[in-house]
Amino acid sequence: MAVLINSYRFCNQKYPIRTNLIQTGIMFGLGDLIAQSAVERRKPEDIDWLRTVRYASIGCALGPSLTMWYRTLDRLGTEITVPIVTKKILVDQLVASPIITASIMTMSRVFSGDEWPQIQKKLEDNYVKVLSTSYTIWPAVQALNFTIIPQHYRVLTVQIVSLAWNTYLSFMSVGGGKSQEP
Protein backbone atom coordinates (compact mmCIF):
# COMPACT_ATOMS: atom_id res chain seq x y z
CA MET A 1 0.00 0.00 0.00
CA ALA A 2 2.87 2.36 0.82
CA VAL A 3 4.32 1.77 -2.65
CA LEU A 4 0.97 2.70 -4.22
CA ILE A 5 0.70 5.88 -2.13
CA ASN A 6 4.28 6.90 -2.91
CA SER A 7 3.75 6.20 -6.62
CA TYR A 8 0.60 8.32 -6.58
CA ARG A 9 2.42 11.14 -4.76
CA PHE A 10 5.25 11.07 -7.30
CA CYS A 11 2.90 11.04 -10.31
CA ASN A 12 0.67 13.73 -8.84
CA GLN A 13 3.60 16.08 -8.30
CA LYS A 14 5.48 15.23 -11.52
CA TYR A 15 2.48 14.77 -13.85
CA PRO A 16 -0.50 16.49 -12.18
CA ILE A 17 -2.63 16.93 -15.29
CA ARG A 18 -2.27 13.30 -16.41
CA THR A 19 -2.77 12.01 -12.88
CA ASN A 20 -5.92 14.07 -12.39
CA LEU A 21 -7.22 13.01 -15.82
CA ILE A 22 -6.95 9.34 -14.82
CA GLN A 23 -8.22 9.67 -11.25
CA THR A 24 -11.18 11.85 -12.27
CA GLY A 25 -12.10 9.43 -15.04
CA ILE A 26 -11.99 6.50 -12.62
CA MET A 27 -14.10 8.31 -10.01
CA PHE A 28 -16.72 9.39 -12.56
CA GLY A 29 -16.93 5.83 -13.88
CA LEU A 30 -17.31 4.47 -10.34
CA GLY A 31 -20.00 7.05 -9.64
CA ASP A 32 -21.95 5.86 -12.67
CA LEU A 33 -21.57 2.21 -11.67
CA ILE A 34 -22.88 3.01 -8.20
CA ALA A 35 -25.77 4.96 -9.74
CA GLN A 36 -26.68 2.02 -11.94
CA SER A 37 -26.29 -0.70 -9.33
CA ALA A 38 -27.29 0.93 -6.03
CA VAL A 39 -29.61 3.78 -7.04
CA GLU A 40 -31.24 2.35 -10.17
CA ARG A 41 -30.94 -1.19 -8.73
CA ARG A 42 -29.74 -2.78 -11.95
CA LYS A 43 -28.51 -6.34 -11.84
CA PRO A 44 -24.86 -6.90 -12.87
CA GLU A 45 -25.94 -8.30 -16.24
CA ASP A 46 -28.03 -5.17 -16.88
CA ILE A 47 -25.22 -2.64 -16.29
CA ASP A 48 -24.82 -0.31 -19.26
CA TRP A 49 -21.03 -0.47 -19.61
CA LEU A 50 -21.01 1.94 -22.54
CA ARG A 51 -22.76 4.51 -20.33
CA THR A 52 -20.07 3.96 -17.67
CA VAL A 53 -17.31 4.46 -20.23
CA ARG A 54 -19.02 7.62 -21.49
CA TYR A 55 -19.31 8.95 -17.95
CA ALA A 56 -15.65 8.07 -17.23
CA SER A 57 -14.74 9.97 -20.42
CA ILE A 58 -16.47 13.05 -19.04
CA GLY A 59 -14.31 12.71 -15.92
CA CYS A 60 -11.19 12.40 -18.07
CA ALA A 61 -12.14 15.63 -19.83
CA LEU A 62 -12.83 17.38 -16.55
CA GLY A 63 -9.74 16.28 -14.57
CA PRO A 64 -7.16 18.49 -16.35
CA SER A 65 -9.56 21.45 -16.22
CA LEU A 66 -9.85 21.08 -12.45
CA THR A 67 -6.07 21.06 -12.10
CA MET A 68 -5.85 24.35 -13.97
CA TRP A 69 -8.87 25.78 -12.13
CA TYR A 70 -7.27 25.29 -8.70
CA ARG A 71 -4.07 26.90 -9.95
CA THR A 72 -6.15 29.82 -11.22
CA LEU A 73 -7.94 30.18 -7.88
CA ASP A 74 -4.56 30.37 -6.15
CA ARG A 75 -3.97 33.62 -8.05
CA LEU A 76 -6.50 35.11 -5.62
CA GLY A 77 -3.95 34.35 -2.91
CA THR A 78 -2.37 31.39 -1.21
CA GLU A 79 -2.61 32.62 2.36
CA ILE A 80 -5.20 30.91 4.54
CA THR A 81 -7.22 33.93 5.60
CA VAL A 82 -10.98 34.35 5.81
CA PRO A 83 -11.11 36.93 2.96
CA ILE A 84 -8.99 34.85 0.57
CA VAL A 85 -10.74 31.55 1.31
CA THR A 86 -14.13 33.26 1.01
CA LYS A 87 -13.17 34.75 -2.37
CA LYS A 88 -12.03 31.35 -3.63
CA ILE A 89 -15.23 29.66 -2.50
CA LEU A 90 -17.42 32.37 -4.04
CA VAL A 91 -15.57 32.35 -7.36
CA ASP A 92 -15.57 28.56 -7.43
CA GLN A 93 -19.29 28.28 -6.67
CA LEU A 94 -20.50 31.20 -8.79
CA VAL A 95 -18.27 30.60 -11.83
CA ALA A 96 -17.08 27.00 -12.01
CA SER A 97 -19.95 25.13 -10.39
CA PRO A 98 -22.70 26.27 -12.80
CA ILE A 99 -20.46 25.66 -15.83
CA ILE A 100 -19.20 22.26 -14.68
CA THR A 101 -22.68 21.08 -13.70
CA ALA A 102 -24.19 22.11 -17.04
CA SER A 103 -21.25 20.62 -18.93
CA ILE A 104 -21.50 17.25 -17.20
CA MET A 105 -25.25 17.06 -17.66
CA THR A 106 -24.98 18.10 -21.32
CA MET A 107 -22.02 15.85 -22.18
CA SER A 108 -23.69 12.81 -20.64
CA ARG A 109 -26.70 13.32 -22.90
CA VAL A 110 -24.62 14.16 -25.99
CA PHE A 111 -22.57 10.98 -25.47
CA SER A 112 -25.84 9.05 -25.16
CA GLY A 113 -26.88 10.27 -28.59
CA ASP A 114 -29.64 12.66 -27.53
CA GLU A 115 -30.67 15.53 -29.78
CA TRP A 116 -30.66 19.11 -28.50
CA PRO A 117 -34.42 19.22 -27.64
CA GLN A 118 -34.00 16.16 -25.37
CA ILE A 119 -30.90 17.66 -23.76
CA GLN A 120 -32.62 20.99 -23.24
CA LYS A 121 -35.61 19.25 -21.61
CA LYS A 122 -33.34 17.32 -19.23
CA LEU A 123 -31.55 20.54 -18.28
CA GLU A 124 -34.84 22.39 -17.79
CA ASP A 125 -36.14 19.60 -15.57
CA ASN A 126 -33.02 18.97 -13.47
CA TYR A 127 -30.34 21.67 -13.73
CA VAL A 128 -31.64 24.05 -11.04
CA LYS A 129 -32.27 21.16 -8.65
CA VAL A 130 -28.79 19.74 -9.21
CA LEU A 131 -27.10 23.14 -8.86
CA SER A 132 -29.11 23.93 -5.71
CA THR A 133 -28.09 20.60 -4.23
CA SER A 134 -24.47 21.32 -5.09
CA TYR A 135 -24.65 24.54 -3.09
CA THR A 136 -25.57 22.55 0.02
CA ILE A 137 -22.45 20.40 -0.28
CA TRP A 138 -19.58 22.03 -2.12
CA PRO A 139 -19.01 25.31 -0.24
CA ALA A 140 -18.18 23.34 2.92
CA VAL A 141 -15.99 20.90 0.99
CA GLN A 142 -14.15 23.77 -0.65
CA ALA A 143 -13.69 25.56 2.67
CA LEU A 144 -11.81 22.50 3.91
CA ASN A 145 -10.04 22.13 0.58
CA PHE A 146 -8.74 25.71 0.60
CA THR A 147 -7.71 25.69 4.26
CA ILE A 148 -6.15 22.33 5.07
CA ILE A 149 -5.49 20.49 1.78
CA PRO A 150 -2.25 21.19 -0.12
CA GLN A 151 -2.87 22.51 -3.65
CA HIS A 152 -1.60 19.36 -5.38
CA TYR A 153 -4.16 17.18 -3.52
CA ARG A 154 -7.24 19.35 -4.07
CA VAL A 155 -8.49 17.53 -7.14
CA LEU A 156 -8.11 14.19 -5.33
CA THR A 157 -9.99 15.54 -2.31
CA VAL A 158 -12.79 16.78 -4.52
CA GLN A 159 -12.89 13.44 -6.35
CA ILE A 160 -13.17 11.48 -3.10
CA VAL A 161 -16.20 13.57 -2.10
CA SER A 162 -17.33 13.43 -5.71
CA LEU A 163 -17.81 9.70 -5.63
CA ALA A 164 -21.20 10.27 -4.01
CA TRP A 165 -21.75 13.46 -6.01
CA ASN A 166 -20.94 11.72 -9.33
CA THR A 167 -23.42 9.00 -8.43
CA TYR A 168 -26.08 11.66 -7.95
CA LEU A 169 -25.06 13.52 -11.12
CA SER A 170 -25.09 10.36 -13.18
CA PHE A 171 -28.55 9.48 -11.92
CA MET A 172 -29.89 13.01 -12.52
CA SER A 173 -28.23 13.45 -15.93
CA VAL A 174 -28.88 10.02 -17.32
CA GLY A 175 -31.46 8.09 -15.35
CA GLY A 176 -33.20 10.33 -12.85
CA GLY A 177 -35.33 13.40 -12.64
CA LYS A 178 -38.59 14.29 -14.34
CA SER A 179 -38.01 13.56 -18.03
CA GLN A 180 -37.54 9.81 -18.28
CA GLU A 181 -36.62 8.20 -21.59
CA PRO A 182 -39.57 6.53 -23.32
N, C-alpha and C positions, 0 to 999 in steps of 0.2 A: 504494500500500500504506500509506503514511504517513497518507493521508486516512482510510482504513478504520480504522487503529489509533486515530487521534485521535477519530474518530466513536464508536468503541467505548468509549474512555476517558470521553468526555463522557457518553454514555448510561449507562454503568455507574455513574458517580458521581451523575448527576442522577436517573436512573430505575433504581435497582439491582434492584428486584423485577421489573419488566417485562423488563429486560435478561437477568436470570438465568432467567426463565420461557422466553424465546425460545432462549437458548443451551443450556439444559438439554434443551429439547424437541428441538432440532436434534441434539445429541449422542446422545440416546437413540435417535432415529430412525436416525442413522448406525450406531450400535451394532447395531441390529436388522438393518439392511441387510448389514452385515459378517457377522453371524451367519448370515443366510440364504444369502449368496453364498459366503463363504469357509469357514465351518464346516460348514454343511449342504450346501454345494456345489450350490445351486440355479442353474439357468440364468436369465439375465435375464428370459425370458418366464415363468418359474415363480415369480418373486418375489411374495410375498403383500403387496401394497401396503397393504391394509387393516390387516394386522398391523403394518406399519411405522408407519402413522398412529396406531394404538392405542398403540404403544410410545412414540412421540413425545409423545402426549397425557399419558402417565404422567410423562414428563420435564417437560412444562409444569406439571403439578400439583406436582411435586417442587421445581422451581427456586425459587419464592418461599419455600417452607418452609426450604430450605437457607440462603437469605439471612438469614432470621430466626434460624435455628439458630446460625449463626456469630456473630451479634450477641449471642445469649443466652450462648454460650460465653465471649464477651469479658467478661461480668459476673464471671467467675471471676478476671479480671485481664487486663491488656493487656501487662504486663511480660514480657519473654522471659527467664524463669528456669526452671530445671529443675522446681521444684514446680508452677508455674502451667501450664507446657506439659504436664507429666505429668497433671495434673488434667483439662485439656481433652481430652487423648487418651483417658483412661479414661472420662470422661463420654460423649464422642462414641462410643466403641466399645461401651460397655456399655448406653447408653440409645438413641442414635439408630440405630446400625448394625442391631441386631435388628429395630427397628420399620420402618426403611426397607426392609430386605431383604424382610421379610414383606409389606410393603405392595406393593412392586413385583411380587413373585411372585404375590400375590393379585390385584392389579389387572389384570395381564396375562391371567390366566385369566378373570376376570370380563368383561373387554372382549372376550374370545374367545367368550363365551357359555356357559362351563362352569357346571355346577351345583355346589353346595357340596361334595358327596361327591367329585367330580373334583378340585376345588381342594384339598380336604383331603388327598387321596391324593398330589397333586403336592408339597404342602408336606411331608408325611411322608417322601416319597422323597428330596427334594432340599434342604430348608431347612437342615438341620444341615451338610450338605456345603458349601453356598453360604456360610453364615455362617462356617464354619471357614476356608474359602478367603479370605474377606474379612479375617479376622484375620491372615493372612500378608502382606497387601498394605497395608491402610489405616492401621495404626498408624505405619508409616514415612512414608507420604504425609502424614499429618496432622502428624507431627513437623516435617517440612519446611514444611508449610502454616502452622503456628502459630509458626514461628521466623523464616522469611525472606520470607513472602508477605504483602503488605499486606492488611488485612481485606477491602477491596473487590474483591480479585482471588482470594479463596479459593474461591469457587464455580467460577470459570473454571478454576483450577488443578485442582480436583477433577474437573471435567468433561473436561479434557484427559486425565487418567489414566483417567477413567471410560469413555473410548471403548473401550478393551479390556475394562474391567469390564462395561460395558453389553452388549457382544457376548456375554460369558460369561453374564450374567444373562438375556439374551434367550434364549439357547440352553437354559439350565437351566429357565427358567420356561415356555417355550413349546415348544421342540423337543427338549430334551435330557433326560438323566436316565433313571430307571428306568421310569416309567409313561408309555409312549408312547401316543399316541392310536390307536384302532383304525382 
